[in-house]
């Protein structure tokens, strides 16, 4: 499923954790990791050293990438590396698409100080822009990444975007022989108390139930032997986090777009909130062109 993994890397603690997690995936999939440093061209980084013009950010990137290479060599993982100049988020996305990577692995927080470029806002831009799946890891001090994933959560609202992401999630679950937890959230937080709201709530409940049933059926056709159904009420992001916590979820796979109108639950905003908040890796899958 994975042959080529792109790892934007800045040498931060979060990036180091993402590197080790990517290495575990690479071992399992016999994949190659490409370590990428983006020297941000929006900053003045050119200086003169002993009469030579030197771009200090590029030099710093080469040093950081070299450290990553040493770690990957120790871990016994095949790797390549590159240092490029550009605006971080679009450069990462264009690089991944141009060279047809299978997945981008990024932490949600990067270095503090002048050279940070993997802060949440950049990662979230990559999540929004990328047609290549993006695996993000939040990495708080008390959190650990688990691989292989034994329990994978796939939220769905029955939309085409959710279905596209689910195909990816089911393929990954089948390859890992993981249990799939299919979740659809009835977002009734905006419903009033009149009759029309009651009818609308019933319709939403049925739509959520149907979306879960369809995905469970799809799971069986993908060779996923274990699946668990969840139809819950509440705020989508809160329900997603509660489901992760109560079901020992190891990874979430979700789309970045969902239904249009009042019934949508997998909008970019929810995906981004999940990326920022989930204590496990989140793999976001855009629909591309």
C-alpha positions in Angstrom: 0.0 0.0 0.0 2.9 2.3 0.7 6.0 2.4 -1.5 7.1 6.0 -1.1 6.6 8.1 2.1 7.3 11.8 2.2 8.5 13.2 5.5 8.7 17.0 5.8 11.3 17.4 8.5 12.6 20.3 10.7 14.4 18.5 13.4 11.9 19.2 16.2 10.9 16.7 18.8 7.5 16.3 17.1 9.3 15.7 13.7 11.6 13.1 15.4 8.6 11.2 16.7 7.0 11.3 13.3 10.2 10.0 11.7 10.2 7.0 14.0 6.5 6.3 13.3 7.2 6.7 9.5 10.1 4.2 9.9 7.8 1.7 11.5 5.3 2.0 8.6 8.2 1.8 6.1 9.5 -1.4 7.7 6.0 -2.9 7.5 5.4 -1.8 3.9 9.0 -2.2 2.7 8.8 1.5 1.7 11.3 4.3 1.1 11.2 7.5 3.2 12.1 10.8 1.5 13.2 13.4 4.1 12.3 16.9 2.9 13.4 20.2 4.3 11.7 23.4 3.0 13.9 26.5 3.3 11.3 29.2 3.5 12.1 31.8 0.9 9.9 34.4 2.5 12.7 35.0 5.1 16.0 36.8 4.5 18.5 34.0 5.0 21.4 34.9 2.7 24.7 35.9 4.2 28.4 36.1 3.3 30.8 33.7 4.9 34.5 34.0 4.0 33.6 35.9 0.8 31.1 33.2 -0.2 27.4 33.9 -0.5 25.6 31.3 1.7 21.9 30.6 2.2 21.9 29.8 5.9 18.4 28.2 5.8 19.5 25.8 3.1 22.7 25.0 5.0 20.7 24.5 8.2 18.3 22.2 6.3 21.1 20.1 5.0 22.4 19.7 8.5 19.0 18.7 9.8 18.4 16.3 7.0 21.7 14.7 7.6 20.7 14.0 11.2 17.5 12.4 10.0 19.5 10.2 7.6 21.7 9.0 10.4 18.6 8.0 12.4 17.0 6.2 9.4 20.2 4.4 8.7 20.4 3.2 12.3 16.8 2.0 12.0 17.5 0.1 8.8 15.1 2.0 6.6 15.6 2.9 2.9 15.7 6.7 2.5 16.3 9.6 0.2 16.5 13.3 1.1 16.0 16.7 -0.5 16.4 20.4 0.6 14.3 22.8 -1.5 13.3 26.4 -1.3 9.8 27.7 -1.2 6.7 28.5 0.8 6.3 25.5 3.1 2.7 24.3 2.7 2.3 24.6 -1.1 5.8 23.4 -1.7 5.2 20.2 0.3 2.0 19.6 -1.5 3.4 20.2 -4.9 6.4 18.1 -4.2 4.3 15.2 -3.0 2.0 15.4 -6.1 4.8 15.9 -8.6 6.7 12.8 -7.4 3.6 10.8 -6.7 4.1 9.9 -3.0 1.7 7.6 -1.4 1.5 9.5 1.9 2.8 12.6 3.6 3.8 12.2 7.3 3.8 15.3 9.4 3.6 16.4 13.1 1.1 19.1 14.0 3.8 21.2 15.8 7.3 22.0 14.8 10.3 23.9 16.0 10.1 27.0 18.2 12.0 29.9 16.9 13.1 31.3 13.6 13.2 28.1 11.6 9.9 26.6 12.6 7.8 25.6 9.6 5.8 22.6 10.7 3.5 24.5 13.1 -0.1 23.6 13.1 -1.2 26.2 10.6 1.2 24.9 8.0 0.3 21.3 8.6 -3.4 22.2 8.4 -2.8 24.0 5.0 -1.2 20.8 3.7 -4.2 18.8 4.9 -6.5 21.2 3.1 -4.5 21.4 -0.1 -3.1 17.9 -0.6 -4.6 15.3 -2.9 -2.0 12.9 -1.4 -3.2 11.4 1.9 -1.6 13.2 4.9 -0.8 11.3 8.2 -0.6 13.8 11.1 0.6 13.1 14.6 -0.1 15.6 17.4 2.5 14.1 19.9 1.9 15.5 23.3 4.4 14.5 26.0 2.1 11.8 27.4 1.2 10.3 24.1 2.7 7.4 22.2 2.2 6.3 18.6 1.2 2.7 18.2 1.9 0.6 15.0 0.6 -1.7 13.6 -2.9 -0.1 14.1 -5.2 -2.6 15.6 -8.3 -0.4 15.7 -9.0 2.2 13.0 -11.8 4.7 13.2 -13.5 5.9 10.0 -16.0 8.7 10.5 -18.6 9.0 7.7 -21.6 11.1 6.7 -22.4 9.2 3.6 -21.0 11.9 1.3 -18.7 11.2 -1.7 -15.8 12.7 0.1 -16.3 10.4 3.1 -16.7 7.4 0.8 -13.5 8.2 -0.9 -11.6 8.4 2.4 -13.3 5.2 3.6 -12.0 3.3 0.6 -8.5 4.3 1.7 -9.2 3.4 5.3 -10.6 0.0 4.5 -7.7 -0.9 2.3 -5.3 0.0 5.1 -7.4 -1.9 7.7 -7.5 -5.0 5.4 -3.7 -4.8 4.9 -3.2 -4.6 8.7 -5.9 -7.0 9.6 -7.3 -4.3 11.9 -10.8 -3.8 13.3 -12.7 -0.9 11.7 -14.9 1.3 13.8 -17.4 3.1 11.6 -18.8 6.2 13.1 -21.6 8.6 12.0 -22.5 11.5 14.1 -26.0 12.9 14.3 -25.2 16.6 14.9 -28.4 17.6 16.7 -26.8 20.5 18.6 -28.4 23.0 16.2 -31.9 21.4 16.4 -34.8 23.3 18.0 -37.8 21.9 19.8 -40.5 22.3 17.1 -42.0 19.5 15.0 -39.9 20.3 12.0 -36.8 19.8 14.1 -38.1 16.4 15.3 -38.7 15.2 11.7 -35.3 16.6 10.7 -33.7 14.7 13.6 -35.4 11.5 12.6 -34.1 11.9 9.1 -30.6 12.6 10.3 -30.7 9.5 12.5 -31.7 7.4 9.5 -29.1 8.9 7.2 -26.4 8.2 9.8 -27.6 4.7 10.3 -27.6 4.1 6.5 -24.2 5.6 6.1 -22.7 3.3 8.7 -24.5 0.2 7.2 -23.2 1.1 3.8 -19.6 1.4 5.0 -19.8 -1.8 7.0 -21.0 -3.6 3.9 -18.1 -2.1 2.0 -15.7 -3.3 4.7 -16.7 -6.8 4.1 -16.1 -6.6 0.4 -12.6 -5.3 1.2 -11.9 -8.3 3.3 -12.2 -6.6 6.7 -13.4 -9.3 9.0 -14.1 -7.2 12.1 -16.1 -4.0 12.1 -18.0 -2.1 14.9 -20.9 0.3 14.2 -21.3 3.6 16.0 -24.2 6.0 15.5 -23.9 8.8 18.1 -25.5 12.2 18.8 -23.6 15.4 19.6 -20.9 17.6 18.4 -18.9 15.8 15.7 -15.4 16.6 17.1 -16.4 15.8 20.6 -17.9 12.5 19.6 -14.9 11.6 17.5 -12.6 12.2 20.5 -14.8 10.3 22.8 -14.9 7.3 20.4 -11.1 7.3 20.2 -10.8 7.3 23.9 -13.4 4.7 24.7 -12.5 2.2 22.0 -8.7 2.2 22.1 -8.4 3.6 18.6 -4.9 3.7 17.1 -5.6 5.8 14.0 -8.4 7.8 12.4 -9.0 7.9 8.6 -11.3 10.7 7.4 -12.1 12.9 4.5 -11.4 16.6 4.3 -14.8 17.4 2.7 -18.3 16.3 3.5 -21.9 17.0 2.7 -23.0 20.4 1.6 -25.5 22.2 3.7 -26.6 21.7 7.3 -25.9 17.9 7.5 -22.2 18.1 6.7 -19.9 16.7 9.4 -16.6 16.1 7.7 -15.9 19.6 6.6 -12.3 20.8 6.6 -13.0 22.5 9.9 -13.9 19.2 11.6 -11.0 17.4 9.9 -8.6 20.2 11.1 -10.0 20.1 14.6 -9.4 16.3 14.7 -5.9 16.8 13.4 -5.2 19.3 16.2 -7.0 17.4 18.9 -6.8 13.6 18.4 -4.2 11.8 20.6 -3.6 9.3 17.7 -2.5 9.6 14.1 -5.1 11.1 11.8 -4.9 10.2 8.1 -6.8 12.8 6.0 -7.8 11.9 2.5 -8.7 14.6 0.0 -10.5 13.9 -3.2 -8.0 15.6 -5.5 -9.1 16.8 -8.9 
